Amino acid sequence: MLSPEGETRREFVGEMTLLAMILAVAGVGIWWSEQLNDDDQDFFRWLTSGEMSEWFQQQLEKLHPLFHLVLQQLDRPTFAAIRCAHGPEQWWALSDAVEQADLIELDLRLSQQGEIVLSHGNPAYYAISLEEALHFLTISNRPNLIKFDFKDPAVLSPDLAALLDYYQQVFSLPYIFNASQAVPQDQLIEFVRDFFPGHILSPSYKTLHRETGSVEGVLERLSTYSGPIMFPAEAKDVIKHLEILQPLLQERQAILHIWSNERLSPGRRRSLQQGLGLQAARCIWDVPSNRVV
């Protein structure tokens, strides 16, 4: 049986142990909260830091010459510094995108009246036509990269080519052409090759690889287009597809457009950083922390 002094000592030790456990748990919670709430600045800092610039420059020198012009016009050291606007469909969003973003993605569909409109989902409810958007972009007088994401194969037509060509005379930067899975990749490649040679083709490497079964097959399908290429890739797919992406980036002097609608966890950021290495200099990061709208 403990003496009163021993009993008091045991209670004191127990209270201190409990307090230590509470502080430890709280400390872990605060640390984890900081990781989750990290705005990815540390991640992007190493992509654009002065210490890395020499090695990054070696990667950038391996790119298609047009990409050097893009960085120069946007006044960005690497593609990681480019800020993105993802599918603005309302006037306020498009206005914010023009003022704050370097790259603006426009999702295009046909309305029920046959007009090309900005719409990621149902084109029956649209606020801006493509022609209105292009006019607004031209009078803004800012060097924005415009990426067209075709959601409907019917959008691709000579009339569209004529409209885009008319406004291209005002823009100082090349267009980027991408298509959803609803649009055959060969149709996209043919459209860009015939109407906009020298602009940036953004084909789906996943679709081409699935259809051809090999990296060589993808390169063969793309051999009909000699201009610059940007491969889009969802962040969650990049690491598991590195064996496909790395030779494509090297062989075609291409860049990678990494996108995600979810924040990158610390673990995923580390995986991407380690997996891509210096090739991260070739990447545009279209993720929430680097996105305007």
ABEGO torsion letter per residue (X at the ends): XBBAAAAAAAAAAAAAAAAAAAAAAAAAAAAAAAAAABAGAAAAAAAABAAAAAAAAAAAAABBAAAAAAAAAAGBABAAABBBBBGBABAAAAAAAAAABABBBBBBBBBAAGBBBBBABBAABBABBAAAAAAAAAAAGBBBBBBBBBABAAABBAAAAAAAAAAAAABABBBBBBBBAABBAAAAAAAAAAABBGBBBBBBAAAAAAAAGBAAAAAAAAAABABBBBBBBBAAAAAAAAAAAAAAAAAAGBBBBBBBABBBBAAAAAAAAAAAEAAAAABBBBBAAABAX
